[in-house]
């Protein structure tokens, strides 16, 4: 039996998502200025490569935009002919499903996504790839049942979820059928969800993503009927 979420926790989940949305906007606005200086170098040389100074400038610009307390994981690979810097962090999302015939725009959601700036050959690009998604409902349950509702508390609980999914080979292998629920421990409580196949409409491809269905406190047992 579903139990309604008190409105105050839904409201706090929306506030967190709004802060994530503001960060998303800031990052999108900054990326052209970071990528722009790299492209002339890639197109004016026979064997494209970046100078040490160009790499350092790109890294400083990246850090100035991304260093906001929302990082869950980071990766860096710098070669003069192959440059990559990545950060796993929350981003805004929307969840839709074929069964929701009366809801074409979907439900507001939060994703954990790799933000990647990379140079390969003559191409420099910025991509955002989700590995976890959760409806606002699940974040509201975390605020209701978890330990603390400040951004730092939420990020602390998202960190083990990010680590689990980033390391799980299910992202590249076919998911089990039927999907097997998984529980990932947090500071006080645990995330509950499963791997599903999602559709990237823009790129017209399917990919695997861990869908969080709820957050449980230490006394609860997982059940789809009790999200």
FIGU-476891 format. One record per residue (C-alpha): x, y, z; residue in three letters. Coordinates in steps of 0.5 Angstrom, whole numbers, plus 2048, in hexadecimal, padded with zeros to 3 digits. Example, Ala and Ser with C-alpha at 12.3 -4.5 7.8 and 13.67 -1.06 7.14 Angstrom:
<atoms>
8197F7810ala/81B7FE80Eser/
</atoms>
This chain:
<atoms>
800800800unk/8038077FEunk/80480C803unk/803813801unk/80A817802unk/80981E806unk/809824802unk/80E827806unk/813821803unk/8118227FCunk/8128297FCunk/8198287FFunk/81A8237F9unk/8188297F4unk/81D82E7F7unk/8238297F7unk/8218287EFunk/82082F7EEunk/8278307F1unk/82A82A7ECunk/82682E7E6unk/82A8347E8unk/8308317E8unk/82E82D7E1unk/82D8347DEunk/8338377E0unk/8378317DDunk/8348317D7unk/8358397D6unk/83C8387D8unk/83E8327D3unk/83F8367CDunk/84483A7D0unk/8488347D2unk/8488307CCunk/8488367C7unk/8508387C8unk/8518307C7unk/84E8307C0unk/8538347BCunk/8598307BEunk/85582A7BCunk/85482C7B5unk/85A8307B3unk/85F82A7B4unk/8608247B0unk/8618207B7unk/85C8237BCunk/85F8247C3unk/85E8297C8unk/86482C7CCunk/86582C7D3unk/8638337D4unk/85C8317D0unk/85B82B7D5unk/85C82F7DBunk/8588357D9unk/8528307D7unk/85382C7DEunk/8538337E2unk/84C8357DEunk/84982F7DFunk/84B82F7E7unk/8488367E7unk/8418347E5unk/84182D7E8unk/84382E7EFunk/83D82F7F2unk/83C8297F7unk/8388257F3unk/83E8207F0unk/83D8197F2unk/8438167EEunk/8488197E9unk/84C8167E4unk/85281A7E0unk/8568177DAunk/85B81C7D7unk/85F81B7D1unk/8618207CCunk/85D81C7C6unk/8588197CBunk/85581E7D0unk/84F81C7D5unk/84C81E7DBunk/84681C7DEunk/84181D7E4unk/83C8197E7unk/83681D7EAunk/82F81E7EBunk/82B8217E5unk/8248237E3unk/82081D7E0unk/81981B7DEunk/8168147DEunk/8118127D9unk/80E80B7D8unk/80A8087D2unk/8058067D7unk/80480E7D9unk/7FF80F7D3unk/7FD8167D6unk/8048187D8unk/80881A7D2unk/80C81F7D6unk/80E81A7DBunk/80F81B7E3unk/81581F7E5unk/81B81B7E7unk/82281C7EAunk/8288187E6unk/82F8167E8unk/8338177E1unk/83A8177DFunk/83B81E7DCunk/84181D7D7unk/8468227D4unk/84A81E7CFunk/84F81F7C9unk/85081A7C4unk/85381B7BDunk/8508217BAunk/84A8217BFunk/8498257C5unk/8428247C9unk/83E8247CFunk/83981E7D1unk/83481D7D6unk/8338157D7unk/82E8137DDunk/83080C7E1unk/82A80D7E6unk/8248107E6unk/81E8127ECunk/8178157ECunk/81781B7F0unk/8138167F5unk/8198127F6unk/81D8187F8unk/81781A7FDunk/817814800unk/81F814801unk/81E81B805unk/818818809unk/81B81280Bunk/82381380Aunk/82881780Funk/82881F80Dunk/825823808unk/82A828806unk/82E8277FFunk/834824803unk/83081F806unk/82C81D800unk/83381D7FCunk/836818801unk/830813800unk/8308147F9unk/8388127F9unk/83780A7FAunk/83280A7F5unk/83680D7F0unk/83C8097F2unk/8388027F1unk/8358047EBunk/83B8077E7unk/83F8007E9unk/8397FB7E7unk/83A7F87E1unk/8327F87E0unk/8337FE7DCunk/8367FB7D6unk/8337F47D7unk/82C7F27D6unk/8287F37DCunk/8257ED7E0unk/81E7EB7DEunk/81A7EC7E2unk/81D7F27E5unk/8207F07EBunk/8207F67F1unk/8267F87F4unk/8277FC7FBunk/82D8007FCunk/82F803803unk/82F80A804unk/83180E80Bunk/82B80C80Eunk/82680880Aunk/827805803unk/8258067FBunk/8208017F8unk/8208007F1unk/8227FC7EAunk/8257FD7E4unk/8207FE7DEunk/8218007D7unk/8208077D5unk/82080B7CEunk/8248117CCunk/81F8147C7unk/8248197C5unk/8298147C3unk/82480F7C1unk/8278097C6unk/8268057CCunk/82A8057D2unk/82A8027D9unk/8298067DFunk/8288047E6unk/8218077E8unk/8208097EFunk/8198077F1unk/8198097F9unk/81D80A7FFunk/81C806805unk/81E80780Cunk/822802810unk/81B7FF813unk/8187FE80Cunk/8187F8807unk/8187F9800unk/8117F87FCunk/80E7FC7F6unk/8087FC7F9unk/80B8017FFunk/80F8067FBunk/
</atoms>
